[in-house]
Amino acid sequence: MNLLDLLISPAMAQAAGTPQGSMVQTIVMIALFFFIFFVFIIRPQSKRAKEHREMITALAKGDEVVTSGGIAGKVEEIKDSFIHVEIAQGVQIKVQKHAIAAVLPKGTLKSA
Protein backbone atom coordinates (compact mmCIF):
# COMPACT_ATOMS: atom_id res chain seq x y z
CA MET A 1 0.00 0.00 0.00
CA ASN A 2 1.43 3.35 -0.98
CA LEU A 3 0.42 6.95 -0.32
CA LEU A 4 -1.65 7.22 -3.50
CA ASP A 5 -3.85 4.30 -2.38
CA LEU A 6 -4.85 6.33 0.66
CA LEU A 7 -6.02 9.27 -1.45
CA ILE A 8 -7.74 7.42 -4.32
CA SER A 9 -8.92 3.85 -4.04
CA PRO A 10 -7.64 1.53 -6.80
CA ALA A 11 -11.21 0.61 -7.78
CA MET A 12 -12.11 4.29 -8.43
CA ALA A 13 -8.96 4.80 -10.49
CA GLN A 14 -9.77 1.81 -12.72
CA ALA A 15 -13.38 2.86 -13.24
CA ALA A 16 -12.39 6.38 -14.28
CA GLY A 17 -10.36 5.08 -17.23
CA THR A 18 -13.24 3.42 -19.06
CA PRO A 19 -15.15 5.43 -21.68
CA GLN A 20 -18.65 6.42 -20.62
CA GLY A 21 -20.23 7.75 -23.87
CA SER A 22 -20.89 6.25 -27.25
CA MET A 23 -19.24 7.21 -30.53
CA VAL A 24 -22.41 9.01 -31.71
CA GLN A 25 -22.32 11.33 -28.70
CA THR A 26 -18.69 12.17 -29.40
CA ILE A 27 -19.41 13.01 -33.04
CA VAL A 28 -22.40 15.14 -32.07
CA MET A 29 -20.30 17.08 -29.54
CA ILE A 30 -17.56 17.73 -32.10
CA ALA A 31 -20.12 18.86 -34.70
CA LEU A 32 -21.75 21.15 -32.11
CA PHE A 33 -18.36 22.63 -31.26
CA PHE A 34 -17.63 23.44 -34.92
CA PHE A 35 -21.11 24.90 -35.42
CA ILE A 36 -20.67 27.24 -32.44
CA PHE A 37 -17.17 28.16 -33.67
CA PHE A 38 -18.60 29.01 -37.11
CA VAL A 39 -21.51 31.08 -35.77
CA PHE A 40 -19.53 33.13 -33.26
CA ILE A 41 -16.16 33.57 -34.99
CA ILE A 42 -16.02 32.81 -38.72
CA ARG A 43 -19.36 34.23 -39.88
CA PRO A 44 -19.08 37.66 -38.19
CA GLN A 45 -15.51 38.08 -39.40
CA SER A 46 -16.41 37.32 -43.01
CA LYS A 47 -19.40 39.66 -42.76
CA ARG A 48 -17.16 42.54 -41.58
CA ALA A 49 -14.67 41.81 -44.37
CA LYS A 50 -17.45 41.91 -46.97
CA GLU A 51 -18.75 45.25 -45.61
CA HIS A 52 -15.20 46.69 -45.74
CA ARG A 53 -14.74 45.55 -49.36
CA GLU A 54 -18.04 47.17 -50.32
CA MET A 55 -17.04 50.40 -48.57
CA ILE A 56 -13.70 50.49 -50.43
CA THR A 57 -15.30 49.90 -53.82
CA ALA A 58 -17.90 52.64 -53.18
CA LEU A 59 -15.26 55.30 -52.44
CA ALA A 60 -15.43 58.37 -54.66
CA LYS A 61 -13.53 61.63 -55.04
CA GLY A 62 -14.64 64.09 -52.36
CA ASP A 63 -15.52 61.50 -49.71
CA GLU A 64 -14.27 62.23 -46.20
CA VAL A 65 -12.45 59.23 -44.74
CA VAL A 66 -10.48 58.10 -41.70
CA THR A 67 -7.49 55.80 -42.13
CA SER A 68 -6.68 52.93 -39.82
CA GLY A 69 -3.95 55.15 -38.34
CA GLY A 70 -6.54 57.77 -37.36
CA ILE A 71 -5.77 60.35 -40.05
CA ALA A 72 -8.86 62.11 -41.37
CA GLY A 73 -8.98 63.66 -44.81
CA LYS A 74 -10.75 64.06 -48.12
CA VAL A 75 -10.28 61.67 -51.04
CA GLU A 76 -8.64 63.48 -53.97
CA GLU A 77 -7.64 60.66 -56.31
CA ILE A 78 -8.33 56.93 -56.49
CA LYS A 79 -5.97 54.52 -58.25
CA ASP A 80 -5.78 50.72 -58.38
CA SER A 81 -4.41 50.07 -54.91
CA PHE A 82 -3.69 53.56 -53.53
CA ILE A 83 -5.79 56.58 -52.63
CA HIS A 84 -4.56 60.17 -52.38
CA VAL A 85 -6.05 61.80 -49.29
CA GLU A 86 -5.85 65.55 -48.65
CA ILE A 87 -5.29 66.06 -44.91
CA ALA A 88 -4.73 69.84 -45.04
CA GLN A 89 -4.90 72.58 -47.65
CA GLY A 90 -2.37 71.50 -50.31
CA VAL A 91 -1.07 68.50 -48.29
CA GLN A 92 -1.81 65.08 -49.73
CA ILE A 93 -0.77 61.65 -48.56
CA LYS A 94 -0.92 58.37 -50.40
CA VAL A 95 -2.49 55.45 -48.49
CA GLN A 96 -3.40 51.92 -49.49
CA LYS A 97 -7.07 51.26 -50.10
CA HIS A 98 -7.37 48.66 -47.37
CA ALA A 99 -6.03 51.21 -44.83
CA ILE A 100 -9.28 53.19 -45.02
CA ALA A 101 -11.18 52.42 -41.82
CA ALA A 102 -14.36 54.46 -42.26
CA VAL A 103 -16.16 56.91 -44.49
CA LEU A 104 -17.33 59.98 -42.59
CA PRO A 105 -20.56 61.90 -43.24
CA LYS A 106 -20.16 64.94 -45.48
CA GLY A 107 -19.10 68.08 -43.62
CA THR A 108 -17.49 66.28 -40.69
CA LEU A 109 -14.03 67.72 -41.36
CA LYS A 110 -15.33 71.30 -41.64
CA SER A 111 -17.05 71.10 -38.27
CA ALA A 112 -13.96 69.72 -36.50
C-alpha positions as CSV (number, residue, x, y, z in Angstrom):
1,M,0.0,0.0,0.0
2,N,1.4,3.4,-1.0
3,L,0.4,7.0,-0.3
4,L,-1.7,7.2,-3.5
5,D,-3.9,4.3,-2.4
6,L,-4.8,6.3,0.7
7,L,-6.0,9.3,-1.5
8,I,-7.7,7.4,-4.3
9,S,-8.9,3.9,-4.0
10,P,-7.6,1.5,-6.8
11,A,-11.2,0.6,-7.8
12,M,-12.1,4.3,-8.4
13,A,-9.0,4.8,-10.5
14,Q,-9.8,1.8,-12.7
15,A,-13.4,2.9,-13.2
16,A,-12.4,6.4,-14.3
17,G,-10.4,5.1,-17.2
18,T,-13.2,3.4,-19.1
19,P,-15.2,5.4,-21.7
20,Q,-18.7,6.4,-20.6
21,G,-20.2,7.8,-23.9
22,S,-20.9,6.3,-27.3
23,M,-19.2,7.2,-30.5
24,V,-22.4,9.0,-31.7
25,Q,-22.3,11.3,-28.7
26,T,-18.7,12.2,-29.4
27,I,-19.4,13.0,-33.0
28,V,-22.4,15.1,-32.1
29,M,-20.3,17.1,-29.5
30,I,-17.6,17.7,-32.1
31,A,-20.1,18.9,-34.7
32,L,-21.8,21.1,-32.1
33,F,-18.4,22.6,-31.3
34,F,-17.6,23.4,-34.9
35,F,-21.1,24.9,-35.4
36,I,-20.7,27.2,-32.4
37,F,-17.2,28.2,-33.7
38,F,-18.6,29.0,-37.1
39,V,-21.5,31.1,-35.8
40,F,-19.5,33.1,-33.3
41,I,-16.2,33.6,-35.0
42,I,-16.0,32.8,-38.7
43,R,-19.4,34.2,-39.9
44,P,-19.1,37.7,-38.2
45,Q,-15.5,38.1,-39.4
46,S,-16.4,37.3,-43.0
47,K,-19.4,39.7,-42.8
48,R,-17.2,42.5,-41.6
49,A,-14.7,41.8,-44.4
50,K,-17.4,41.9,-47.0
51,E,-18.7,45.2,-45.6
52,H,-15.2,46.7,-45.7
53,R,-14.7,45.6,-49.4
54,E,-18.0,47.2,-50.3
55,M,-17.0,50.4,-48.6
56,I,-13.7,50.5,-50.4
57,T,-15.3,49.9,-53.8
58,A,-17.9,52.6,-53.2
59,L,-15.3,55.3,-52.4
60,A,-15.4,58.4,-54.7
61,K,-13.5,61.6,-55.0
62,G,-14.6,64.1,-52.4
63,D,-15.5,61.5,-49.7
64,E,-14.3,62.2,-46.2
65,V,-12.4,59.2,-44.7
66,V,-10.5,58.1,-41.7
67,T,-7.5,55.8,-42.1
68,S,-6.7,52.9,-39.8
69,G,-4.0,55.1,-38.3
70,G,-6.5,57.8,-37.4
71,I,-5.8,60.4,-40.0
72,A,-8.9,62.1,-41.4
73,G,-9.0,63.7,-44.8
74,K,-10.7,64.1,-48.1
75,V,-10.3,61.7,-51.0
76,E,-8.6,63.5,-54.0
77,E,-7.6,60.7,-56.3
78,I,-8.3,56.9,-56.5
79,K,-6.0,54.5,-58.2
80,D,-5.8,50.7,-58.4
81,S,-4.4,50.1,-54.9
82,F,-3.7,53.6,-53.5
83,I,-5.8,56.6,-52.6
84,H,-4.6,60.2,-52.4
85,V,-6.1,61.8,-49.3
86,E,-5.8,65.5,-48.6
87,I,-5.3,66.1,-44.9
88,A,-4.7,69.8,-45.0
89,Q,-4.9,72.6,-47.6
90,G,-2.4,71.5,-50.3
91,V,-1.1,68.5,-48.3
92,Q,-1.8,65.1,-49.7
93,I,-0.8,61.6,-48.6
94,K,-0.9,58.4,-50.4
95,V,-2.5,55.4,-48.5
96,Q,-3.4,51.9,-49.5
97,K,-7.1,51.3,-50.1
98,H,-7.4,48.7,-47.4
99,A,-6.0,51.2,-44.8
100,I,-9.3,53.2,-45.0
101,A,-11.2,52.4,-41.8
102,A,-14.4,54.5,-42.3
103,V,-16.2,56.9,-44.5
104,L,-17.3,60.0,-42.6
105,P,-20.6,61.9,-43.2
106,K,-20.2,64.9,-45.5
107,G,-19.1,68.1,-43.6
108,T,-17.5,66.3,-40.7
109,L,-14.0,67.7,-41.4
110,K,-15.3,71.3,-41.6
111,S,-17.1,71.1,-38.3
112,A,-14.0,69.7,-36.5
